[in-house]
Amino acid sequence: MKRKILISLLVFVLIFSTLAFGEAFRVTSEDQLFKGPEVSGKIGDYVLKNDRVAFLVGDLHNFHGYMKSGGNVLDAIYIGGKDEFDEVHTYFGWPKQAIYENIKIVSDGSGNSPSILELKGHHSDIPGVKIKTRYILEPGKDYLKMVTTLSNNTGKDIEKIILGDAVFFGYARPFTFGLGYKVNKIDTVLLGAQGNNVAYGFSTLQKDENGNIRKIHISYIFSDPEIMTVPIKNGESVTYERLFFVERDISKVLKDVFDARGEKYALVKGIVKKNDGTPIKNARVNIYDENKTLYSVSVTDKNGNFSFPALKGKYTADIDVEGMISISSPSVTVSKIPGKDAFDNELIAKYVSENKILWGPYLSDVTPDSVYVNWKTLVPAKGEVIVNGKRYQDTSVSQLHHLKISGLSEGGRYTYKLKIEDGDAKGLESEEYSFMLPKKNMKEFRFVVYGDTRTYNKRHRFVADKIAEEHPTFVIHTGDLVMDGRIKSDWNGFFWAIKNLAAISPFYPVLGNHEYNSEYYFNSFVTPKGGGEYNEQYYSFDYGPVHFIVLDADILLMQKDIKGMEEETKWLEEDLKAHKDAKWKFVFFHEPFWTNCTEYGVVPESPTVKYWKPLFEKYGVDIVFNSHHHLYERFEDYKIQYVTTGGGGAPLYVHLKKPEDRYPFTVLDSVGYHHYVLVDVTENQIKVVVKGVAKQTDKKKEDGFIPEDKLLDSFKLNKF
């Protein structure tokens, strides 16, 4: 009897353990939200979760970026991983999209059933087209099935409509199966993206009119996957579906896509080791086909093992870890499908023999008796900064360093150089630079403001080197430092461009919309402590008779976080009140209140006006500096100068409103010139000179400019 009971219990346990679970619920507490650098979830959102993956869908009021409503996927993780995904919203040809008006949980996933969330709404440009979308997460699956039905109730036929999604991969780099990291117009089984610790992928099981599984079409610049383009007659409906995968690397996503679509493949395995035989864990491995095109990306486990699904052909593997190179590049020829293969030999890798300074040294957060010296190396290593012969050491073995040099004399001029110690690679020394500290009661100094450097590093380098010739005591960048703040390589280009400038002038950044609140932004700079989620989103500091305030407009404009905007505005008023006696007050944030620029149509007044403009007027702000629009503009309202300086390196705008249509408080504007704003401060006067240094000759080319000096504007403010 006991034996039968034990057997029954064992059978029950075995059966129960094979059951995958799923759940769908509305978020009621912070601990139900995901973790990671790109999380956007809030209380009130919806989660679909099983034993492998989890997805967060924004509530009707939680939408950001380019979305026009909630009800879209904002976060996605594999269990145990972190979110690096930005957003995906239902789309019908840019920028048309679904506007969702209702969300409900259809199935909570109990009883081993799928978790289902249903959304209803309408087409953003054709209200008579009704939309129903279901997000379906089945137990044991690593993908979210998204099924959308459009019903034409307009009273007339629609000849053509695109059915797809607008996808923004966040920290993950877009990957097209067959093209690698090159995303172009193509039909493919997988549009994926490889992040630091996670990979995403879109595919479909939708069948065409012949019963064959469709490929997805990749269109436009945001790598939007489209399933099909169809007509919809009045009174009829059309349904399309797609699969959103989450895994650790592209190879695992590709394997699961092949499995879901019934594609046959061979599973190829390999191992990565250092030249001393030690396995390299968590290392990215690039897989190339016989045409040397990136075929897939895999990440090694704790024992250095990796794998990928392969079609017939020859493949090679190469390590993709910053500072490391492959000693051997193993290869394998796949001739049998399905099957199992292994590389001919191990992938052996090592660090490069000599280290390299990738960033800097660059200065930040200067005070009368201290300054931060920052740098990043190719290979993790210790380092030291030698200031006037005195050594300041950073003993951490890492790539990125922020070393505070303190105990200095106010107003002093110092020389310094950086020394990188030997480690896994041979060390090196930088050249010698100099900087000057402020005095506590200084009355005169010079600083520079510029912005929007994001796109073209050569143009940015040219502007930055011109600024360095001015020897400013510090520099403030008004945002859009890089094209995409979540992409590591973008920051390499940025720090190359400011190398000569930031080595001698402390650098103060402002968050722009292209920084995307990236962890790379916050990790790269040291700023005075301020407010916001990261304590550096907005901040202030004093320098001589001037109080400087740096704000983050994108809390409202991109994140659409009204509560966060109210908190920032409260911080702003308290800061202005505490410094009401400062002789001069300057404010910096990215998107301006107004512009006469029409490069992408007429831009309405910014909603930040109602929050901040009354405070600027109440507490006597003197100048507000912005960028965002790639031109120079100046407005004067309520005795406040509003300066837009967007000429740091991004492609310049040339289209403006007609003179009679411009804001009546416009002072002047100038287009087509890369430029910066030079500000000389004395006790009783502010002198501003806007210097054009290069004329744009081709908007679409990195070197599409010619040097040309031109005075774009100048003005003075006096206080006696």
N, C-alpha and C positions, 0 to 999 in steps of 0.2 A: 504493500500500500504506500509506504513511504517512498519506495523507489518510483512508483507511478506519479506521485505528487512532485518529486524532484524533477522527473523527466518533463512533466507538464509545465512546471515553473521555468525550466530551462528553455523549453520550446517557446513559452510566452516571452521570456527575456529576449531570445533570439529574434522573434517576430517583431517585438516592440523596438529593438535596437535597429532594425532595418527600415523602420518607418521614418521618413524624413518629415520634418515639421515645417509649417509655414504660418505666418500671421500677418494681419493687416490691422493697423490701429492708428488712432489720431494721437499726436504727441501732446502729452499733458505735463511733462516735466523735462528739465534740461538734461537729465541723465539719459533720456531716450534719444537724444540727438547724436549725430555721428561726430567723430573726431577727424582732424586733418586740416591742411592748410587752405582748403578751398570751400569749407563748409558754409552753407547758406541757410541751413534749417532753423526754424523757430517753433516755439510752442504754438500748436494749432495746425501744424503741417501733418502730413500723412506718411506712414512708413509701411512698406511691404518687405517682408523679411522671411528667409528660410534658413536652413543650416549651412548654406554656402555664400549667399549674397544678401545685400539689403539696399533698398532704394528709398529716397525721400522725395516726396512730391509736395511742392509748395501749395499752401492754402491759397484761396482766391486773392488774398491781400498780400501774399509773399511772392513777389516777382521783382526781377531786377534786370539790369543790362538792357538788352533789346526786346525783352518780352513785354507784351502788352496786357497780360493777365496772369493770374496764378494757374495752378493745375499742371505745372510742368515739372520734369525731373530736375532737381537741383543738386542732389548728392547721391553718390553711388560708391559702395565699398564691397569688397569680399570680406567675409567674417574674419576678424583679426587684423584687417588692414585699415587704411586711412583714406579719406576722400580727397581726390585731386581733380575732381570733375567740376566744370563750371555750370553748364546748363544745356538742356535740349528742349526745344518747344516745337509743337506741331506747326508745319509750315507748308505753304502752297505757292512757292515762288517768291523770292525775297522782294519786299518785306511783309508779304501777306501771311497771316497766321491765324490760329484758332484763338478766339476769345471765350474762355470758359466762364460759365455763370453758376455752375452747380457741381459739387463733388460729393460722392457718397461711397461708403464701403459696401460692396455687393456681397463679398464673401470674406470672412475674417481668417480663413485658412484653417479652421478647426476641422478635425476628423480627417486629416491628411488630404484636404481639398485645396485647390488653388486659392491664393489670396488675390482678390480682385477689387480694384478701385475704378469707379465709373465717373466720367466727366461729361458734361453737356454744355454746349454753347453754340456759337455761330462763327462764320467767316468774318475776319476783320474788315474786308473790303466789300463783301457781298452778304449783308445781314440775312438775306433770304435763304442762304445755304446753312442748314443746321448741321451741327457736328456732335458726334458722340464718340468718345475715346474710352477704351478699357485698357488699364494696365493690369497684366495678368502675370503673377509669379507662381510657378508650380513648384511643389516640393522637390528638392534635390537638383533643381536646374540652376545654372549660373547665369541665366539671362532673364530679362524682363521682356515679355511679349507685349507689344503695343499695337492695339487694333483700333483703327479709326474709320468711322462711317460718315460720309457726307451725304446729306439729303437735299436735293434741289427743290426748294419751295418758292422760287423767285417768280414763277409764272412764265419763264422762258428758258429755252435750252442754253446750256453753257458749252461752247465749242471746245474749249481746252482748259484743263486745270492740272497743275502739278501737285502730286501727292508725295509728301516727304517730311523732313524734319530739318530744323536749323540747329546745328550742333556746335558747341563751344567746349573744347576739351580741357580748358584750364591749364594745369601744369603738365598735362600729357601732350606729347608731340604727335601731330597727325601722321598716320601711316596708311598708305594704300597698298594692298596686296598686289604685287607685281611691279610697283614703282618705288617701294621703300618710303622714305620721308617726303618724296615729291608728291604733292596732292594736286591733281590735275583733273580735267574733265575726262572721265573714263568709266567704263562699266566693269564692276568687280564684285567678287563674292564677299569682300570685307573692306570696310572703312574702319580703321582702328586708330589707336593712339597709345604711345608708350610713355608712362609717367615715371617718376622716381621709384615708386614702390607699388605701382598698380598699372594695369592696362585696361583699355576699353575698346569695344568693337561694335559695329552695327552691321547687320546682315538681314536677310529676309528668307522666308519660306513661301512667299507669294508665288503663285503659278501664273504663267502667261496663258494666252488663248489656246496654245498647243499642249498645255498640261506640264510644261517644263518649269522648274524653279527659276525665277528671275534672278538676275544680278541687280545690284543697286547702281544707280548713276550718281557720280560725284560731280557737283556743280558749284560754281561761284567760289568766292575767296574764303568762305568759312567752312569749307569742306562739308557742305550739306548733302546728306544722303537722300536721294529721291528714288522712290519705288517705281513710279510710272506716271505718264501723262495721258489723261483720258478726257473725253467729253462726258457731260452728265445732262441727260434730257430732263425737262421739267417733270417733276413728280417722281423721278427715279433716284436711286441711291447707288453709291459705290463704296466699297470697303477695301482698305489696304492694311497690311500688317508688316511689322519689322521687329527684329530681335536686338536687344541692347545687352551685350555681354560685359561681365566684369571678371577679371582674373589678375594674376600677378604679372604676367608678361604677354607680349603679342603671340608668342608661340603657343601658349595655353589657350588664348582666345581663338587662334586660328584652328587649333585641333578641335575645339568645341564647335566652331562654325562648320568645319568639315563633317563632324559627327551629326550635327543637326540637319545639314543639307544632304547627308548620305554620300558625301564625297569619299573616295578611297585614297589612302595615303600609306606611306611607310613612316614609322616612328624612329627617328634618328637620335642617338644618344651620344654624349661626350662628357669630358671632365676637364676642368681648368685648375692648374696648379702654378705656384710660384716656381722659380728655377731651383729652389731648395727642396721641392717636393711637397710643400704645404698647400693644401687645397685652398682655393680662393672662394669664399662664400659671398653671396649677395652681389656678384659681379655680373654686369651686363655683357652679353655675348652677341655680336652681330653675325648673322648668317647670310652669306652671299651666294647667289647662283652663278652659273658658269659665265654669265655676261657681266659679272661683278656688280649686279644690281642687288641692293639690300632685299633679301627674301623674307627674313623674319628676325625677331629679337627675342632672346631668352635670358633668364636670370638664374644664376647657379644657386643651388641649395646649400645647406651648411657643410656638405661634404664636397662641394665644387662641381656637382653633377648638373647637367642641363639636357634638355631634349627639345625637339621640334618636329612637327609633321611635315613630310616632304613628298613632293610629286617626283616623277622620274627626272633625273638630271644629276649634275655634279655640284656639290656644295663645299664651301670653305667657311671656317669660323675664325673670328678675330675678336680679341677682348676690347671692350668699350668702357674703360675706366680712366678717368682723368689722371694723367701722370704715368700711366702704365702702357707698355707696348708688348706685343706678342713676339716671342722668340721663335715659336713654331706656329704655322697656320695650317692645321690639319684639314684634310679633305675627305670626302666620301662620295661615291657614285651610287645613286639609287637606281636600280634597274628592275626591281620587283615591287609591284603594288597589288594588294597590301603587303607589308613586310616589316622587318625590323633590321636596322643597320646601325653601325657605330663608326666613328671617325677612325682613320687609319692610325692615328697616334693622339697623344694628349695635347691639349692646348697649353703651352707653357708661356707664362708672362712674367714681366718684371717691371720695376720702376725705371724711368729714364735715368741715365747716368748722371746728368747734371740738372739741378733744380732751375726754376725760372720764376721770376716775379710776374704774375699775371695781372695783378691790379696794384697800382700805386708805386711807392708809398703815397697815400693821400691823407690830408688833414681834415679834422672835423671838431666841432664843439669846443671852440677856443674860449678861455676865460683869462682874466688878468694874470693867473699863475699856473695855467695848465692848458694842454691841448692833447687831443687824441691823434696818434699816428696809426694808420691802418694799412694793411696789405694782405694780398692773397698770393700764395705760391702754387705752382703746378703740383708739387709733391708735398705732403704734410711734413712740417719741420718746425723746430724751435727757431726763434729769432731774437734779435736785440736791436735797439735803436740807440745810436751814439749821438748825444746832444752836447755840443761844445766839449767833447772829450769824455763826458760822463755816460756810463752805460746803463740802459734800462732794459731789463730782460723780460721776455715772454717765454716761459718754459713749457707751454702747451704744445704738443705735437699735432698741429692742425694746418689746414690750408689758409683759413681766414683768421686774421688777428686784429684786435682792437686794443692798443696799448696806451694807457693814459700816462702822459709825461707831466708830472706835477712837481710842486716845489720850486717853480721858476719865478723869475722876477718880473713884475708888471712892467709893461712897456719895453721889455728887452727884445733884442734881435738875436736869434739863435741859428746856428747851422746844425744840420743833422744828416745822418745817412743810416741806411738799413743794412743789417748783416744777417744773412740766413745761415744757420749752422748746418754742418754735415749731418746727414741722417741716411734715409734710404737712397738719397741722391746727394751728390756733391753740392755744398753750399755756395753762396756768392754774396757780393756786396753791391749795393746800389751806388749811384753817383751821389754827390753831396748837394743838399738843398738848404734853403733858409726860410725862416718864418719870423713874424713879429707878433708879440703879445700886446693886447690893449692895456691902457692905463685905466684905473678905476674912474677917474674924473676927466678922461680925455675929451677934448672939445672938437677935434678935427680928425676925420678919417675918410677913406674911400672904399666903396663896395660896388659890386656889379650884380645886376639882375638879368637873367636870360631864361629861355624856356623852349619847350618842344624841340628836343634834339633827336627824337626817337628813331627816325627812319634811316638816315644816311650818316654813317660814322665819319666818312671823309669830310663831309661838310661840317659836322660837329667839331671835328678835330681842328679844322681851319678857324672856326669861330672861337673855340676855347683857347687856341694859341694866341689869337689876337687879344683876347681878354687878359691872358697872362702878361702880355706886354704892358698892361696898365698897372701891374703889381697891386691889385686890390687887397685890402686887409682881409676880406672874405667874399664869397660868392653865394648867391641864392638862386637856385634853379626852380622855376615856377611850375614844374610838372611835365609829365610825358617824357621822362628821361630816356626810356627805351620803347621799342615797339610793343613788346609783350613782357611785362615784368615777371611772368612765371616761367620764362624760357631762359635757362642759364647762359646760353651763348649770347643772348642779347646784352647781358651785363658785361661780358668780356669785351664786346665792342664799345660799350659806353666808357668803361674805365680806360681803355686804350685811348679814347678821344680826349679825356680830361687829364691824361697823365701829367703833362707839363704844367697845367693850371692848378690842379688840386694838390700837387706836391708843395706848392708855396702859399696857397690861399685856402683856408678852411672852407669846406663845402657844406652848404645847408640845403637839403632837398625839400620839395613840396610834393605831395601825392597828386598824381594826375590819373585820369581814367585808364591810361595804358599801363599803369603800375598794377592795377587789379588787386590792391592790398596784398601784394605778394610777400611771402616770407623772405624772399631774396632781397626785397627793398629794405625791410626792417632789419635783416641780418647784416646788410652791407654798410649801413650808416649808423653813426652814433650822433644823436641829437639831444638837445636839452629835454629833460623829462616833461611830458605834457599830459594830454588826455586821450580818450578813446580806448578801444579794446586793447591796443598794443602799446599804449602810453607814449606813442610817437606819431600818432595820426595827426595831431595838432599840438603845437607847442609855442613857447615864447621865450625871448631872451632880451637882455639889455646890452647895448653897446654904446658907450659914451652917452650923449643926451637923447638917444633914440631908443624907443621900445619897439621891438620887432615881434609880430604875431603871424604864425603860420597856421593856416586852416585847411581842412579837408572838405571840399564841396561835394565830393562823390559819395559821402555818407547818404546824402539826399538824392543826388542826381543819378548815380549808378546803382547803389544798393537800395534806394528808395526806403531808407530806414528813418522814418519820421521821429521815432523815439530817440534814436541816436543823434539826429540833427538837433533835436531839442536839448539834449544833454550837452552837445558841443556849443550850442548858442548860450546856454547857461554858463559854461566854462568861459566863453568869450567875454560875456558881460562882467563876470567876476574878475577876469584878468584885466580888462580895460578899467574897471573901477579901482583895482589895486594900483594901477599905474596911471591914474588920471592926471597926475602932476608931471608926467614925462613931457619934455618940451616937444618932442616929435614922436609921432606914432605912425608906423608903416605896417600894412597888412598884406599878406601873400596867400593866394589860393589859386587853383588851376583855372576853372571855368569862370569867365567874367560875367558880370550882370548883363551886359549888352554887347552887341557887335553889329556893325553895318556890313559884315561879310556875307556874301550870298553864294559861296562856293558850292554849298550843298542845299541851296534854298534859303529862304528867309528864316533866320533863327529868332525865336521869340525871347522875350525877357526871361532871365533865369529865375526859377522859383526861390533861389537863395536870397533874392532881394528882400523879401518880406521878413526874413529872419535876421539878416545882418546889417542891411543899410541903415535902419533906424539907430542901431548901436554905434555905427561908424559916425553918424551925425551927432548923436548925443554926447559921445566922449571925444570928439574932435580928432578923428583920424585924418592924417594929412594926405597920404598917398596909398592907393590900393594897387598892387601889382598882380597881373594875371597872365595867362597865355592861352592855350587850347586852340585858338584860331591862329593860323600860321601867317601872321602879318603884324604890322604895328598899328595900334590905335590909341587915341587918348580922348577921354571924356572929362568934363568938369561939371560936377553937380553938387550943390550945397557946399561949395568951396573945397570939395575933395577932388583930387586928381585921380582918375582911374586909367591905369596904363596897362595895355595888353601888349606883351612882347613874346611873340611866338615864332621867332626867326632863328632858332638855334641850330637847325640842321634838318628838320622835317621838310617835305616838299611844300613850297610856299603857295599861298592862295593869291589869286589875282582879281577875283570878282567882288564888286561892292555895289551897294544900293546906289541909285541915282542921287545926286546931291539933295534934291528936294525931298527925298524919302528917308534921309538919314535922321538919326536921333537929333533933336534940336540942340542938345548940349554936347554934340560932337565938337572937339577942338580940331583934330586933324587925323589923317590916316596915311599909311604908306604900304604899298604891296611890292613883292618881288625882290626884297633884299633880306639877306641874312644879317642879323644885327644883335646888339646887346645894349643894355641901359647902364650908363656910368653915373653913379651918384656920389657927389662930393658933399660931405657934411661939415659944416662949421657951426659954431655955437648959435648963430643967429640966422643962418642961411642954408638952404638946401639947393644945390645946383645939379640939374639933371641934363645929361647929354645923351642922345640916342645915336649910336654910331652904326651905320650900315657898312659892312665890310666885304660883302660879296653879292653879286647880282645873279639871280637864277636864270639859266639859259634853257634848261630842260627839266621839267618837273619830275620826270620819270627816271632820271639817271643819277647815279651816285656822284659823278663828277660833272653834273649839269649846272655848273656855276663858274663865274669868272670873278677874280678879286676886283673890288671897286670900292673905294672909300666915299661915303656919302653921309652928310649930316641929315638925319631924318627928322629930328626934333630937338628942342632944348627949351627949358623953362627953369625959373627960380621961384622958391618960396622963402619968404622972409618973416622972422619973428624977433622983435626987439623987446 
